């Protein structure tokens, strides 16, 4: 595979409504779109959309644009004999830019899958020795805070076929969160999985009080109860055993992820391929987690359509120790996007049958959503 051209476009995607987490209010997602063209005319897409508070503080859309300009220019006109070697070279030059690395890995894998006449999931599965899923359960994120609006949202999600619901907690009091959980459970039977995400809101002592209060609601698992740096606190909360505990923000750097797996500091890992460095880095971490009997669940980073589609393909190709709904139904949180989001039907994520990512980026939408000129690099 020879790379002939690269295009880089900064963009911003507005959310339908602000998304409140324990640490911030998100109104838009900004990033960089990467388009690679090979000698056969195939176009491979990648997306770098870092998020504040997740990963390395130095990684921003502006920094990712600079890094991708430099690294792609270095390889244009050259034969790419090994994606792994190219990615390792990238990491030596930009070790603290996993979102940029994910964009490059995604675009290269997209090109390779297209050349092999396979969907990205089937190409990855062939490389990884797995059998890809054609469809699998997705979770729905609940965003309403008012009890009446939350009740309507739950009813809508259940009518849409979702059987796993995810609620952000920790922004208010534990008592307020319990009231919201009570509202949900009045409408959703115990056959509906309910998972929580605290986004590092609590100290370990507060988290222990929270899981004690939440345990009667039949919680599937709780994501990131304590600050991402507090691995001792994560292990302490997990050891209580009342609710399974997952690491999310704490998995946002390779060093932290390896420490969590080494110390078995929690029950599950939330794998966000866009934040981890792409499909290959995600697969490597999943293997390490499974060697410690830690479950994994694959989700988006609230990416645009390119990053979210990549997460779907990775989720379909990764081996699974248990059936856990994946967080790839996040496209509807965006008011505008660069391409159609992954298909979600009756609560199931459906794999595209098209070659590669199966993405078509609308040039007119890209013009509308771009925040700067497109940089065109040639060999």
Short mmCIF file of the C-alpha atoms (twelve columns), coordinates in Angstrom:
data_MODEL
# 
_entry.id   MODEL 
# 
loop_
_atom_site.group_PDB 
_atom_site.id 
_atom_site.type_symbol 
_atom_site.label_atom_id 
_atom_site.label_alt_id 
_atom_site.label_comp_id 
_atom_site.label_asym_id 
_atom_site.label_seq_id 
_atom_site.Cartn_x 
_atom_site.Cartn_y 
_atom_site.Cartn_z 
_atom_site.pdbx_PDB_model_num 
ATOM 1   C CA . UNK A 1   0.000   0.000   0.000  1 
ATOM 2   C CA . UNK A 2   1.414   3.358   -1.087 1 
ATOM 3   C CA . UNK A 3   0.070   6.596   0.370  1 
ATOM 4   C CA . UNK A 4   -0.318  9.308   -2.259 1 
ATOM 5   C CA . UNK A 5   -2.230  12.091  -0.544 1 
ATOM 6   C CA . UNK A 6   -3.432  13.231  2.860  1 
ATOM 7   C CA . UNK A 7   -6.096  15.788  3.704  1 
ATOM 8   C CA . UNK A 8   -6.547  17.260  7.166  1 
ATOM 9   C CA . UNK A 9   -9.575  19.334  8.169  1 
ATOM 10  C CA . UNK A 10  -10.312 20.773  11.634 1 
ATOM 11  C CA . UNK A 11  -13.995 20.597  12.574 1 
ATOM 12  C CA . UNK A 12  -16.492 21.115  15.379 1 
ATOM 13  C CA . UNK A 13  -19.698 19.114  15.912 1 
ATOM 14  C CA . UNK A 14  -22.403 20.744  18.063 1 
ATOM 15  C CA . UNK A 15  -24.379 18.599  20.489 1 
ATOM 16  C CA . UNK A 16  -28.175 18.595  20.381 1 
ATOM 17  C CA . UNK A 17  -28.104 19.767  23.976 1 
ATOM 18  C CA . UNK A 18  -25.327 20.245  26.537 1 
ATOM 19  C CA . UNK A 19  -24.148 16.998  28.128 1 
ATOM 20  C CA . UNK A 20  -23.443 17.371  31.824 1 
ATOM 21  C CA . UNK A 21  -20.845 15.165  33.488 1 
ATOM 22  C CA . UNK A 22  -19.471 15.377  36.997 1 
ATOM 23  C CA . UNK A 23  -16.538 17.497  35.789 1 
ATOM 24  C CA . UNK A 24  -17.774 19.578  32.831 1 
ATOM 25  C CA . UNK A 25  -20.580 20.534  30.476 1 
ATOM 26  C CA . UNK A 26  -19.925 19.483  26.880 1 
ATOM 27  C CA . UNK A 27  -21.586 21.532  24.138 1 
ATOM 28  C CA . UNK A 28  -19.548 20.507  21.085 1 
ATOM 29  C CA . UNK A 29  -16.887 18.030  19.987 1 
ATOM 30  C CA . UNK A 30  -13.881 19.444  18.128 1 
ATOM 31  C CA . UNK A 31  -11.304 17.460  16.249 1 
ATOM 32  C CA . UNK A 32  -9.408  16.751  13.042 1 
ATOM 33  C CA . UNK A 33  -10.582 14.674  10.102 1 
ATOM 34  C CA . UNK A 34  -7.882  12.697  8.290  1 
ATOM 35  C CA . UNK A 35  -8.358  11.421  4.736  1 
ATOM 36  C CA . UNK A 36  -5.641  9.222   3.211  1 
ATOM 37  C CA . UNK A 37  -5.647  8.231   -0.466 1 
ATOM 38  C CA . UNK A 38  -3.646  5.260   -1.769 1 
ATOM 39  C CA . UNK A 39  -2.339  4.464   -5.253 1 
ATOM 40  C CA . UNK A 40  -5.546  2.583   -6.088 1 
ATOM 41  C CA . UNK A 41  -7.664  5.653   -5.359 1 
ATOM 42  C CA . UNK A 42  -9.129  4.229   -2.142 1 
ATOM 43  C CA . UNK A 43  -9.877  6.799   0.557  1 
ATOM 44  C CA . UNK A 44  -9.283  5.894   4.191  1 
ATOM 45  C CA . UNK A 45  -10.769 7.994   6.966  1 
ATOM 46  C CA . UNK A 46  -9.630  8.702   10.499 1 
ATOM 47  C CA . UNK A 47  -10.742 11.084  13.236 1 
ATOM 48  C CA . UNK A 48  -8.852  12.658  16.131 1 
ATOM 49  C CA . UNK A 49  -11.328 14.151  18.614 1 
ATOM 50  C CA . UNK A 50  -9.669  14.493  22.029 1 
ATOM 51  C CA . UNK A 51  -11.814 15.451  24.975 1 
ATOM 52  C CA . UNK A 52  -10.808 17.669  27.884 1 
ATOM 53  C CA . UNK A 53  -10.043 15.696  31.018 1 
ATOM 54  C CA . UNK A 54  -9.562  12.411  29.187 1 
ATOM 55  C CA . UNK A 55  -6.027  11.344  28.307 1 
ATOM 56  C CA . UNK A 56  -3.013  13.610  28.159 1 
ATOM 57  C CA . UNK A 57  -3.672  17.313  28.937 1 
ATOM 58  C CA . UNK A 58  -1.323  18.332  26.123 1 
ATOM 59  C CA . UNK A 59  -3.417  16.620  23.440 1 
ATOM 60  C CA . UNK A 60  -5.727  19.131  21.791 1 
ATOM 61  C CA . UNK A 61  -7.276  19.297  18.307 1 
ATOM 62  C CA . UNK A 62  -4.685  21.926  17.375 1 
ATOM 63  C CA . UNK A 63  -1.813  19.730  18.542 1 
ATOM 64  C CA . UNK A 64  -3.264  16.683  16.762 1 
ATOM 65  C CA . UNK A 65  -3.497  18.675  13.532 1 
ATOM 66  C CA . UNK A 66  0.167   19.636  13.790 1 
ATOM 67  C CA . UNK A 67  1.276   16.089  14.572 1 
ATOM 68  C CA . UNK A 68  -0.781  14.504  11.796 1 
ATOM 69  C CA . UNK A 69  0.539   17.033  9.276  1 
ATOM 70  C CA . UNK A 70  4.095   16.134  10.174 1 
ATOM 71  C CA . UNK A 71  3.703   12.363  10.452 1 
ATOM 72  C CA . UNK A 72  1.604   11.811  7.324  1 
ATOM 73  C CA . UNK A 73  3.885   14.013  5.213  1 
ATOM 74  C CA . UNK A 74  6.813   11.806  6.210  1 
ATOM 75  C CA . UNK A 75  5.166   8.727   4.677  1 
ATOM 76  C CA . UNK A 76  3.549   10.059  1.516  1 
ATOM 77  C CA . UNK A 77  4.923   8.450   -1.618 1 
ATOM 78  C CA . UNK A 78  6.299   5.529   0.390  1 
ATOM 79  C CA . UNK A 79  5.180   1.924   0.507  1 
ATOM 80  C CA . UNK A 80  3.590   1.017   3.836  1 
ATOM 81  C CA . UNK A 81  4.703   -2.573  4.314  1 
ATOM 82  C CA . UNK A 82  3.660   -2.799  7.960  1 
ATOM 83  C CA . UNK A 83  0.988   -0.775  9.724  1 
ATOM 84  C CA . UNK A 84  2.417   -1.912  13.073 1 
ATOM 85  C CA . UNK A 85  5.874   -0.502  12.251 1 
ATOM 86  C CA . UNK A 86  4.444   2.811   11.101 1 
ATOM 87  C CA . UNK A 87  2.366   3.123   14.276 1 
ATOM 88  C CA . UNK A 88  5.348   2.322   16.480 1 
ATOM 89  C CA . UNK A 89  7.351   5.007   14.685 1 
ATOM 90  C CA . UNK A 90  4.496   7.470   15.248 1 
ATOM 91  C CA . UNK A 91  4.480   6.697   18.982 1 
ATOM 92  C CA . UNK A 92  8.190   7.454   19.284 1 
ATOM 93  C CA . UNK A 93  7.619   10.889  17.733 1 
ATOM 94  C CA . UNK A 94  4.332   11.681  19.500 1 
ATOM 95  C CA . UNK A 95  3.956   9.454   22.576 1 
ATOM 96  C CA . UNK A 96  1.268   11.645  24.152 1 
ATOM 97  C CA . UNK A 97  -1.111  11.907  21.204 1 
ATOM 98  C CA . UNK A 98  -3.183  8.688   21.209 1 
ATOM 99  C CA . UNK A 99  -6.180  10.350  19.504 1 
ATOM 100 C CA . UNK A 100 -3.973  11.398  16.590 1 
ATOM 101 C CA . UNK A 101 -2.513  7.881   16.531 1 
ATOM 102 C CA . UNK A 102 -6.048  6.461   16.454 1 
ATOM 103 C CA . UNK A 103 -6.898  8.626   13.435 1 
ATOM 104 C CA . UNK A 104 -3.858  7.346   11.551 1 
ATOM 105 C CA . UNK A 105 -4.431  3.706   12.536 1 
ATOM 106 C CA . UNK A 106 -8.093  3.934   11.534 1 
ATOM 107 C CA . UNK A 107 -7.338  5.435   8.121  1 
ATOM 108 C CA . UNK A 108 -4.636  2.834   7.396  1 
ATOM 109 C CA . UNK A 109 -6.891  -0.027  8.482  1 
ATOM 110 C CA . UNK A 110 -9.736  1.423   6.400  1 
ATOM 111 C CA . UNK A 111 -7.496  1.437   3.305  1 
ATOM 112 C CA . UNK A 112 -6.261  -2.104  3.996  1 
ATOM 113 C CA . UNK A 113 -9.784  -3.435  4.475  1 
ATOM 114 C CA . UNK A 114 -10.962 -1.791  1.257  1 
ATOM 115 C CA . UNK A 115 -8.057  -3.314  -0.665 1 
ATOM 116 C CA . UNK A 116 -8.999  -6.739  0.768  1 
ATOM 117 C CA . UNK A 117 -12.667 -6.163  -0.175 1 
ATOM 118 C CA . UNK A 118 -13.704 -6.619  3.465  1 
ATOM 119 C CA . UNK A 119 -15.485 -4.549  6.066  1 
ATOM 120 C CA . UNK A 120 -13.116 -3.179  8.678  1 
ATOM 121 C CA . UNK A 121 -14.498 -5.568  11.317 1 
ATOM 122 C CA . UNK A 122 -13.951 -8.600  9.082  1 
ATOM 123 C CA . UNK A 123 -10.444 -7.420  8.179  1 
ATOM 124 C CA . UNK A 124 -9.560  -6.885  11.844 1 
ATOM 125 C CA . UNK A 125 -11.073 -10.240 12.820 1 
ATOM 126 C CA . UNK A 126 -9.014  -11.988 10.166 1 
ATOM 127 C CA . UNK A 127 -5.882  -10.309 11.525 1 
ATOM 128 C CA . UNK A 128 -6.804  -11.044 15.150 1 
ATOM 129 C CA . UNK A 129 -8.071  -14.595 14.666 1 
ATOM 130 C CA . UNK A 130 -11.602 -13.835 15.872 1 
ATOM 131 C CA . UNK A 131 -15.098 -14.175 14.428 1 
ATOM 132 C CA . UNK A 132 -16.798 -10.776 13.968 1 
ATOM 133 C CA . UNK A 133 -20.319 -10.150 15.172 1 
ATOM 134 C CA . UNK A 134 -22.784 -8.865  12.589 1 
ATOM 135 C CA . UNK A 135 -24.823 -7.170  15.307 1 
ATOM 136 C CA . UNK A 136 -24.603 -6.786  19.072 1 
ATOM 137 C CA . UNK A 137 -26.369 -4.875  21.873 1 
ATOM 138 C CA . UNK A 138 -25.715 -1.172  22.352 1 
ATOM 139 C CA . UNK A 139 -26.445 0.932   25.407 1 
ATOM 140 C CA . UNK A 140 -28.446 4.164   25.423 1 
ATOM 141 C CA . UNK A 141 -27.173 7.192   27.331 1 
ATOM 142 C CA . UNK A 142 -29.807 8.946   29.435 1 
ATOM 143 C CA . UNK A 143 -29.335 12.716  29.499 1 
ATOM 144 C CA . UNK A 144 -32.450 14.133  31.191 1 
ATOM 145 C CA . UNK A 145 -32.229 15.353  34.795 1 
ATOM 146 C CA . UNK A 146 -35.809 16.426  35.507 1 
ATOM 147 C CA . UNK A 147 -37.760 13.364  36.817 1 
ATOM 148 C CA . UNK A 148 -40.688 13.789  34.410 1 
ATOM 149 C CA . UNK A 149 -38.396 14.277  31.412 1 
ATOM 150 C CA . UNK A 150 -36.222 11.366  32.538 1 
ATOM 151 C CA . UNK A 151 -39.282 9.096   32.749 1 
ATOM 152 C CA . UNK A 152 -40.258 9.995   29.175 1 
ATOM 153 C CA . UNK A 153 -36.694 9.390   28.007 1 
ATOM 154 C CA . UNK A 154 -36.612 5.949   29.623 1 
ATOM 155 C CA . UNK A 155 -39.918 5.018   28.003 1 
ATOM 156 C CA . UNK A 156 -38.602 6.140   24.612 1 
ATOM 157 C CA . UNK A 157 -35.378 4.145   24.959 1 
ATOM 158 C CA . UNK A 158 -37.226 1.007   25.969 1 
ATOM 159 C CA . UNK A 159 -39.619 1.447   23.028 1 
ATOM 160 C CA . UNK A 160 -36.566 1.742   20.758 1 
ATOM 161 C CA . UNK A 161 -35.434 -1.700  21.920 1 
ATOM 162 C CA . UNK A 162 -32.560 -0.766  24.203 1 
ATOM 163 C CA . UNK A 163 -32.004 -3.201  27.039 1 
ATOM 164 C CA . UNK A 164 -29.022 -1.422  28.585 1 
ATOM 165 C CA . UNK A 165 -29.350 2.127   29.893 1 
ATOM 166 C CA . UNK A 166 -26.500 4.325   31.095 1 
ATOM 167 C CA . UNK A 167 -26.915 7.187   33.558 1 
ATOM 168 C CA . UNK A 168 -24.399 9.871   34.508 1 
ATOM 169 C CA . UNK A 169 -24.140 10.245  38.288 1 
ATOM 170 C CA . UNK A 170 -22.056 12.279  40.705 1 
ATOM 171 C CA . UNK A 171 -22.877 15.773  39.467 1 
ATOM 172 C CA . UNK A 172 -25.383 16.216  42.317 1 
ATOM 173 C CA . UNK A 173 -25.954 14.525  45.646 1 
ATOM 174 C CA . UNK A 174 -26.131 10.757  46.148 1 
ATOM 175 C CA . UNK A 175 -29.717 11.230  47.292 1 
ATOM 176 C CA . UNK A 176 -30.613 13.016  44.048 1 
ATOM 177 C CA . UNK A 177 -29.016 10.214  42.040 1 
ATOM 178 C CA . UNK A 178 -31.015 7.645   44.026 1 
ATOM 179 C CA . UNK A 179 -34.207 9.508   43.165 1 
ATOM 180 C CA . UNK A 180 -33.316 9.362   39.466 1 
ATOM 181 C CA . UNK A 181 -32.510 5.654   39.758 1 
ATOM 182 C CA . UNK A 182 -35.847 5.056   41.429 1 
ATOM 183 C CA . UNK A 183 -37.596 6.800   38.532 1 
ATOM 184 C CA . UNK A 184 -35.792 4.575   36.043 1 
ATOM 185 C CA . UNK A 185 -36.475 1.340   37.892 1 
ATOM 186 C CA . UNK A 186 -40.189 2.109   38.139 1 
ATOM 187 C CA . UNK A 187 -40.238 1.861   34.337 1 
ATOM 188 C CA . UNK A 188 -37.396 -0.551  33.567 1 
ATOM 189 C CA . UNK A 189 -37.576 -4.075  34.963 1 
ATOM 190 C CA . UNK A 190 -34.525 -5.875  36.318 1 
ATOM 191 C CA . UNK A 191 -34.184 -7.509  32.900 1 
ATOM 192 C CA . UNK A 192 -33.002 -4.104  31.661 1 
ATOM 193 C CA . UNK A 193 -29.347 -3.510  32.508 1 
ATOM 194 C CA . UNK A 194 -28.580 -0.225  34.229 1 
ATOM 195 C CA . UNK A 195 -25.027 1.046   34.306 1 
ATOM 196 C CA . UNK A 196 -23.717 4.227   35.903 1 
ATOM 197 C CA . UNK A 197 -20.881 6.613   35.087 1 
ATOM 198 C CA . UNK A 198 -19.522 8.930   37.788 1 
ATOM 199 C CA . UNK A 199 -16.687 10.412  35.689 1 
ATOM 200 C CA . UNK A 200 -14.402 10.455  38.739 1 
ATOM 201 C CA . UNK A 201 -16.770 12.543  40.853 1 
ATOM 202 C CA . UNK A 202 -16.066 11.097  44.303 1 
ATOM 203 C CA . UNK A 203 -13.399 10.325  46.835 1 
ATOM 204 C CA . UNK A 204 -13.133 6.644   47.649 1 
ATOM 205 C CA . UNK A 205 -15.148 7.152   50.850 1 
ATOM 206 C CA . UNK A 206 -17.901 8.983   48.974 1 
ATOM 207 C CA . UNK A 207 -17.887 6.266   46.321 1 
ATOM 208 C CA . UNK A 208 -18.304 3.584   48.983 1 
ATOM 209 C CA . UNK A 209 -21.334 5.439   50.328 1 
ATOM 210 C CA . UNK A 210 -22.689 5.757   46.806 1 
ATOM 211 C CA . UNK A 211 -22.410 2.072   45.898 1 
ATOM 212 C CA . UNK A 212 -24.052 1.157   49.198 1 
ATOM 213 C CA . UNK A 213 -26.961 3.454   48.321 1 
ATOM 214 C CA . UNK A 214 -27.112 2.267   44.699 1 
ATOM 215 C CA . UNK A 215 -26.785 -1.475  45.307 1 
ATOM 216 C CA . UNK A 216 -30.524 -2.048  45.718 1 
ATOM 217 C CA . UNK A 217 -31.245 -0.792  42.186 1 
ATOM 218 C CA . UNK A 218 -29.631 -3.730  40.411 1 
ATOM 219 C CA . UNK A 219 -26.690 -1.921  38.815 1 
ATOM 220 C CA . UNK A 220 -24.736 -3.709  36.069 1 
ATOM 221 C CA . UNK A 221 -21.564 -1.772  36.851 1 
ATOM 222 C CA . UNK A 222 -20.313 1.670   37.869 1 
ATOM 223 C CA . UNK A 223 -17.755 3.476   35.720 1 
ATOM 224 C CA . UNK A 224 -14.947 5.563   37.175 1 
ATOM 225 C CA . UNK A 225 -16.209 6.289   40.709 1 
ATOM 226 C CA . UNK A 226 -12.993 8.103   41.721 1 
ATOM 227 C CA . UNK A 227 -10.477 10.394  40.061 1 
ATOM 228 C CA . UNK A 228 -8.511  8.733   37.270 1 
ATOM 229 C CA . UNK A 229 -5.239  9.185   39.189 1 
ATOM 230 C CA . UNK A 230 -6.581  7.431   42.294 1 
ATOM 231 C CA . UNK A 231 -5.876  3.797   41.431 1 
ATOM 232 C CA . UNK A 232 -5.721  2.837   45.105 1 
ATOM 233 C CA . UNK A 233 -9.182  4.317   45.598 1 
ATOM 234 C CA . UNK A 234 -10.449 2.490   42.513 1 
ATOM 235 C CA . UNK A 235 -9.188  -0.808  43.911 1 
ATOM 236 C CA . UNK A 236 -10.691 -0.040  47.339 1 
ATOM 237 C CA . UNK A 237 -14.156 0.645   45.902 1 
ATOM 238 C CA . UNK A 238 -13.973 -2.397  43.642 1 
ATOM 239 C CA . UNK A 239 -12.964 -4.616  46.548 1 
ATOM 240 C CA . UNK A 240 -16.195 -3.776  48.409 1 
ATOM 241 C CA . UNK A 241 -17.978 -6.064  45.949 1 
ATOM 242 C CA . UNK A 242 -21.447 -4.505  46.133 1 
ATOM 243 C CA . UNK A 243 -21.369 -3.313  42.512 1 
ATOM 244 C CA . UNK A 244 -18.900 -4.193  39.797 1 
ATOM 245 C CA . UNK A 245 -16.542 -1.303  39.130 1 
ATOM 246 C CA . UNK A 246 -15.110 -0.264  35.756 1 
ATOM 247 C CA . UNK A 247 -12.178 1.967   34.914 1 
ATOM 248 C CA . UNK A 248 -12.911 4.544   32.207 1 
ATOM 249 C CA . UNK A 249 -10.941 7.804   32.383 1 
ATOM 250 C CA . UNK A 250 -8.238  5.866   34.246 1 
ATOM 251 C CA . UNK A 251 -7.669  3.818   31.072 1 
ATOM 252 C CA . UNK A 252 -6.992  6.918   28.986 1 
ATOM 253 C CA . UNK A 253 -3.203  6.545   28.911 1 
ATOM 254 C CA . UNK A 254 -1.221  3.379   28.150 1 
ATOM 255 C CA . UNK A 255 0.780   3.665   31.367 1 
ATOM 256 C CA . UNK A 256 -2.308  3.919   33.585 1 
ATOM 257 C CA . UNK A 257 -4.086  1.128   31.731 1 
ATOM 258 C CA . UNK A 258 -1.155  -1.220  32.202 1 
ATOM 259 C CA . UNK A 259 -1.000  -0.398  35.926 1 
ATOM 260 C CA . UNK A 260 -4.722  -1.128  36.347 1 
ATOM 261 C CA . UNK A 261 -4.424  -4.484  34.597 1 
ATOM 262 C CA . UNK A 262 -1.241  -5.388  36.442 1 
ATOM 263 C CA . UNK A 263 -2.801  -4.649  39.837 1 
ATOM 264 C CA . UNK A 264 -6.290  -5.913  38.878 1 
ATOM 265 C CA . UNK A 265 -7.593  -2.666  40.355 1 
ATOM 266 C CA . UNK A 266 -11.176 -3.120  39.107 1 
ATOM 267 C CA . UNK A 267 -13.582 -5.586  37.513 1 
ATOM 268 C CA . UNK A 268 -13.884 -4.162  34.000 1 
ATOM 269 C CA . UNK A 269 -12.111 -1.896  31.544 1 
ATOM 270 C CA . UNK A 270 -14.011 0.560   29.345 1 
ATOM 271 C CA . UNK A 271 -12.074 0.622   26.080 1 
ATOM 272 C CA . UNK A 272 -12.379 3.749   23.948 1 
ATOM 273 C CA . UNK A 273 -10.392 3.002   20.782 1 
ATOM 274 C CA . UNK A 274 -10.300 6.689   19.797 1 
ATOM 275 C CA . UNK A 275 -8.537  7.544   23.059 1 
ATOM 276 C CA . UNK A 276 -6.308  4.477   23.266 1 
ATOM 277 C CA . UNK A 277 -4.565  4.879   19.922 1 
ATOM 278 C CA . UNK A 278 -6.874  3.006   17.565 1 
ATOM 279 C CA . UNK A 279 -7.827  -0.582  16.772 1 
ATOM 280 C CA . UNK A 280 -4.422  -2.167  17.352 1 
ATOM 281 C CA . UNK A 281 -3.770  -0.534  20.723 1 
ATOM 282 C CA . UNK A 282 -7.281  -1.483  21.831 1 
ATOM 283 C CA . UNK A 283 -6.782  -5.107  20.877 1 
ATOM 284 C CA . UNK A 284 -3.482  -5.245  22.779 1 
ATOM 285 C CA . UNK A 285 -5.043  -3.856  25.963 1 
ATOM 286 C CA . UNK A 286 -8.064  -6.157  25.670 1 
ATOM 287 C CA . UNK A 287 -5.759  -9.180  25.496 1 
ATOM 288 C CA . UNK A 288 -3.911  -8.076  28.632 1 
ATOM 289 C CA . UNK A 289 -7.162  -7.511  30.503 1 
ATOM 290 C CA . UNK A 290 -8.525  -10.900 29.525 1 
ATOM 291 C CA . UNK A 291 -5.339  -12.570 30.726 1 
ATOM 292 C CA . UNK A 292 -6.316  -11.253 34.171 1 
ATOM 293 C CA . UNK A 293 -9.969  -12.314 33.753 1 
ATOM 294 C CA . UNK A 294 -11.054 -8.674  33.541 1 
ATOM 295 C CA . UNK A 295 -14.062 -8.013  31.318 1 
ATOM 296 C CA . UNK A 296 -13.967 -5.281  28.668 1 
ATOM 297 C CA . UNK A 297 -16.600 -3.114  27.028 1 
ATOM 298 C CA . UNK A 298 -15.947 -1.037  23.910 1 
ATOM 299 C CA . UNK A 299 -17.372 2.488   23.573 1 
ATOM 300 C CA . UNK A 300 -16.981 5.669   21.580 1 
ATOM 301 C CA . UNK A 301 -15.357 8.838   22.924 1 
ATOM 302 C CA . UNK A 302 -18.461 10.788  21.913 1 
ATOM 303 C CA . UNK A 303 -16.761 10.958  18.527 1 
ATOM 304 C CA . UNK A 304 -18.152 11.961  15.191 1 
ATOM 305 C CA . UNK A 305 -19.315 9.332   12.718 1 
ATOM 306 C CA . UNK A 306 -15.805 8.273   11.669 1 
ATOM 307 C CA . UNK A 307 -14.543 7.598   15.191 1 
ATOM 308 C CA . UNK A 308 -17.822 6.073   16.302 1 
ATOM 309 C CA . UNK A 309 -17.916 3.750   13.277 1 
ATOM 310 C CA . UNK A 310 -14.372 2.649   14.036 1 
ATOM 311 C CA . UNK A 311 -15.387 1.826   17.610 1 
ATOM 312 C CA . UNK A 312 -18.285 -0.246  16.266 1 
ATOM 313 C CA . UNK A 313 -16.019 -2.269  13.971 1 
ATOM 314 C CA . UNK A 314 -13.486 -2.812  16.757 1 
ATOM 315 C CA . UNK A 315 -16.243 -3.896  19.151 1 
ATOM 316 C CA . UNK A 316 -17.501 -6.378  16.558 1 
ATOM 317 C CA . UNK A 317 -14.037 -7.902  16.056 1 
ATOM 318 C CA . UNK A 318 -12.744 -8.045  19.643 1 
ATOM 319 C CA . UNK A 319 -13.089 -11.339 21.543 1 
ATOM 320 C CA . UNK A 320 -15.638 -11.234 24.363 1 
ATOM 321 C CA . UNK A 321 -15.585 -12.932 27.722 1 
ATOM 322 C CA . UNK A 322 -19.209 -11.922 28.325 1 
ATOM 323 C CA . UNK A 323 -22.009 -10.140 26.490 1 
ATOM 324 C CA . UNK A 324 -21.926 -6.470  27.456 1 
ATOM 325 C CA . UNK A 325 -23.681 -3.752  25.489 1 
ATOM 326 C CA . UNK A 326 -21.257 -1.411  23.764 1 
ATOM 327 C CA . UNK A 327 -21.407 2.370   23.827 1 
ATOM 328 C CA . UNK A 328 -21.633 3.127   20.124 1 
ATOM 329 C CA . UNK A 329 -25.124 4.665   20.027 1 
ATOM 330 C CA . UNK A 330 -23.827 8.160   20.756 1 
ATOM 331 C CA . UNK A 331 -24.245 9.720   17.324 1 
ATOM 332 C CA . UNK A 332 -27.741 10.922  18.140 1 
ATOM 333 C CA . UNK A 333 -26.281 13.188  20.829 1 
ATOM 334 C CA . UNK A 334 -24.804 15.305  18.032 1 
ATOM 335 C CA . UNK A 335 -26.897 17.954  16.290 1 
ATOM 336 C CA . UNK A 336 -24.742 17.664  13.159 1 
ATOM 337 C CA . UNK A 337 -22.171 15.144  11.971 1 
ATOM 338 C CA . UNK A 338 -19.884 14.579  9.007  1 
ATOM 339 C CA . UNK A 339 -21.503 11.313  7.949  1 
ATOM 340 C CA . UNK A 340 -24.303 8.979   9.024  1 
ATOM 341 C CA . UNK A 341 -23.793 7.378   12.442 1 
ATOM 342 C CA . UNK A 342 -23.610 3.585   12.874 1 
ATOM 343 C CA . UNK A 343 -26.930 1.826   12.428 1 
ATOM 344 C CA . UNK A 344 -28.798 1.064   15.640 1 
ATOM 345 C CA . UNK A 345 -31.902 -1.093  15.235 1 
ATOM 346 C CA . UNK A 346 -34.015 -2.246  18.179 1 
ATOM 347 C CA . UNK A 347 -31.153 -1.549  20.534 1 
ATOM 348 C CA . UNK A 348 -28.680 -3.499  18.390 1 
ATOM 349 C CA . UNK A 349 -25.618 -2.044  16.674 1 
ATOM 350 C CA . UNK A 350 -25.608 -3.355  13.117 1 
ATOM 351 C CA . UNK A 351 -22.339 -3.869  11.265 1 
ATOM 352 C CA . UNK A 352 -22.035 -2.237  7.862  1 
ATOM 353 C CA . UNK A 353 -21.562 -4.631  4.935  1 
ATOM 354 C CA . UNK A 354 -19.625 -2.011  2.935  1 
ATOM 355 C CA . UNK A 355 -15.873 -2.228  2.445  1 
ATOM 356 C CA . UNK A 356 -13.664 -0.695  5.092  1 
ATOM 357 C CA . UNK A 357 -15.353 1.663   7.522  1 
ATOM 358 C CA . UNK A 358 -18.269 2.068   5.134  1 
ATOM 359 C CA . UNK A 359 -18.129 5.844   5.645  1 
ATOM 360 C CA . UNK A 360 -18.977 8.574   3.158  1 
ATOM 361 C CA . UNK A 361 -18.130 12.062  4.389  1 
ATOM 362 C CA . UNK A 362 -20.394 14.651  2.783  1 
ATOM 363 C CA . UNK A 363 -18.170 17.479  1.405  1 
ATOM 364 C CA . UNK A 364 -20.906 20.080  1.942  1 
ATOM 365 C CA . UNK A 365 -21.284 19.043  5.585  1 
ATOM 366 C CA . UNK A 366 -17.524 19.174  6.016  1 
ATOM 367 C CA . UNK A 367 -17.534 22.717  4.631  1 
ATOM 368 C CA . UNK A 368 -20.266 23.714  7.077  1 
ATOM 369 C CA . UNK A 369 -18.624 22.092  10.111 1 
ATOM 370 C CA . UNK A 370 -14.972 22.882  9.414  1 
ATOM 371 C CA . UNK A 371 -13.252 25.414  11.646 1 
ATOM 372 C CA . UNK A 372 -10.308 26.074  9.345  1 
ATOM 373 C CA . UNK A 373 -8.922  25.355  5.898  1 
ATOM 374 C CA . UNK A 374 -8.250  21.829  4.653  1 
ATOM 375 C CA . UNK A 375 -4.547  21.056  4.461  1 
ATOM 376 C CA . UNK A 376 -3.727  18.983  1.361  1 
ATOM 377 C CA . UNK A 377 -0.440  17.071  1.506  1 
ATOM 378 C CA . UNK A 378 1.056   15.249  -1.496 1 
ATOM 379 C CA . UNK A 379 4.176   13.211  -2.108 1 
# 
